[in-house]
């Protein structure tokens, strides 16, 4: 486990997109590993009942003793449930299908949208970054992630329908900021699975830069088969083949994130 520290408390970020299949979990895993390669202490919280971030970090979701479900309903602490990703070099708060039951259990709880935020308090000093991999739906689980975070990172493909979904997500962030979490802000948009040979992707990328300016990360993650292969080996692409174009992009993205969250940047 990552040892306790008296250093500044962690910055907390959701990786979110209401559209599925956009490389959200790939981004969460590889950003965690990318930050770890830069010497940062990272906790990756798997907020998706599919448990893909857990498995992609080399942890068997079917054998974990306790997971995020127990944490949200108050039966375990993060200190008790977190595990080390040996391949990635970061800690993981795992998830599996049990987490689906949290939607029902949370409904009757007081401050139901703040349970994750409350749970994180005790470990914030242990980490430089806490990353939350949200499910691809606007659910009570996602709301817990947004309520706990300082900001949102949106991975997106440069495709026509992605722009429509982006508008919905930005409006959701604004509503959560206004009603639940005044600290929440859009940190940036990450262009993923990018193929510069496709004219439409060039056009959408240009539109993003035009509308969002410096909210679009400089780093662009290319479509890369090595990133897609890595989860089946239980490791981030950054570790699986660190020389690949995809891995190099996520290492660069880690450096850009560190730059963005330095005092005065975010």
N, C-alpha and C positions, 0 to 999 in steps of 0.2 A: 504494500500500500504506500501511497504518497505520504511522507511524514508530515506531521503538523508543522505549521510555520507561523511566525508572527508578522510575515510580510503583508503587504496590502492585500485586501480581499479581492476575490475573483471578479472578473467581468463576466456577465452571463448573457449568452446569445442563443436565440432560437434559430434553427435552420428550418425554414418553413416554406411551403408552397401548396396551395389547395389543389393544384393539378398533380396527378400522379405521374410516375415515370419520368421525372425531370432530373434525376441524379441527386436527389435530396440526401438520401442516406449515404451515397458515395461521397458527397461533399462533407457530411458530418464526420464520417470515419477518417477521411483523408486530411481534413482540416485539423482534426485532433492529432493525427500522426505528424502532420506538417508542423504544427505548433510544438510538438514534443521534440522534433528534430532541432528546433531552435532553442531547446532547453527550458521550455515552459511546462509548468505542472497543469495537467488537463484532466477534467472529469467530463466524460461523455454520458449524457443521460438519454437512454432509449425510451422515448415516450410513445412508441408505436407498438401495439400488441403483436404485430408480425415479428418483432424481435430481430429485424435484419441488421441493425447496427450492432446488436449483441453478437450475432453469429459472424458478422464481417470483421469483428474485433478478435475472433478466435475463441469465443466463449460459447459453450454449448448451452443454449437457452433452456433445454429440457432437463438439465441436471442442477441448475442453480438452486440453492437452499432458500433464498429469499430474493425478491426482486422489487421493482418499482411499485407493483401493486400493494405489497405489504407496507411500503413506505407511505403511500398516499392514504391508506386507511388507518395508519397509526400503529401498525403491528411490528414495525421495524424502523430503524434509523438508516440514513444513508451510510453511516460508518459501518453498520452491520451488513448491509446489502451490497456494497460496492466490491468490485473485483478488479484485478489487474489484467489489462490486455498485455500479455507478454510480448506479442508480436508488434503491437502498436506503440508501447511505451507510455500509455496513459491508463487512467482508471475508468471503469464502466459501471454505471448503475443499470443492470440488465433488465430486460423485459421479455415476457412471453405471452401466450394466449390468456393467462390469468388476468392480464391488465385490462382485457375487455370488460371484466366484471366491475372495474373501478367506476365506469360510467354510471352504473346503477347505484353502487355504494356511496358515491360522492353526492348524489342528488339530495339525500337527506341530511348532509352534514352542514354545519355552520361554516361560513367562509369556504364553501366548496371549491371555488376557483383559486383559492390561495394556499391549498395544501402543499403543493410543490415548493412554493416560495418559502413557506414556514420550514419545510424540511431541509432546504438548502442552507439556511442560516448557520447551522452548526458546523458546516464543512467549508464555508467560503474562504476561511483563512488558509485552508490546505492547498488551494489552487490559484493559478493565475487566470485560467479560463474555465468556465463551465459551458459546455455546448449541449443544447437540447435538440435532439432529432425528433421533430413533430410528425404526427401522422398526416396523411394527405387529405384531411377533412377538418372542417371547423367544428370540433367536438369539445366536450368539457375537458378532455385531456389536453387538446391544443390550447384551450383557454388557460389552463394551469401553466403551460409553458410560457405563453405570452405575458401572463401576470407576474411571472417570476423573473423575466428577462429585462436587461437594459436595452437590448436591441434585437432586430431581426435581420438575418441574412437570407436573401431570396435567391436560390439557384434557379436559373431558368434557361430554357432553350430559346434560341432566336428564331421562333416560328410564329406564324400569324395568330393562332389561337392563344398562344402564351400571353400576348398583350392584353387580351380580354380578362384572363384569369388574374393577371398582375393588378389590374385596376381593382378587382374585388378584394384582393389581399391587402392592398394599400389602404383601402377604406376600412377593412377590419382592424388593421393596426391603429388607424386614427381613432376608431371607436373604443378600442381597448385602452389606448392612451388617455382618452377623455373620461372614461367611466371607471376604469379599474387600476391602471398602472401609468401614472403620469411620467415615469422614467422611460417608458417604452418609446423607441424611435426606430426608424428604418436606417440600418447601418449601411446597407448597400446591396446591389444586384450583381450576382456572379453569373457571367455567361458560360454555360457548360455545353458539352457535346457539340462544340462549335466546329463547323467545317467552312473555312473561308472560300471554298470553291463554289458554294451554293449562293447564288445571287440573293435569294430571299433572306438568307441568314445575314448577309452583309447589310441589307436594307433594314431589317429589324434591329440589328446592332446599332446602326446609325440613328434610328428612331429613339432607342433607349438613351443613347448619349445626348441626343438633342433635348429630350424631355427631363432626364434625371441628372445630367451633368456629372459632377464628381461623386454622386451616389452610385455610379456604375464603377465597379472595381476595375483597375487597370488589368489585372490578371484575367486571362481568357483560358478556359480549360478545353483543350481539343477533344474531339471524339477519339477514344483510345481503347484498343482492345485489351491492353494489359490492366487497365482499371476495371474492366468488366470481368476479367478472369480472377482477379485477386480475392473476392469474397469466398469463392469456392475453396480457396486454400486457407481461409480463416485469418486473413491479414489484409491490412490496407494496401492499396496500390503503391503508396509511397514506400512501403517496405518490400512488397512483392517484386517490384522492378523499379528501383529508384532512378534508373537511367532513362526510363520511358518518358515520353513527352507529357503524358498525363501526370505522372508523379512529380516531375519537375515543376509543372504548373501549380500543383497543390502546395509544394514547398514554397514557391514564390508567393502563393496566396497567404500562407501562414505568415510570411514576413510582412506582407501588406497589411494583414489584420493587426499585427503587433504595432505597426506604424500608426494605424488608424486609432488605436485605443490609448496611445500615449497621451499624457495630459495636454489638453488644449485641442485634441483632434476629435474626440467624441464626448 
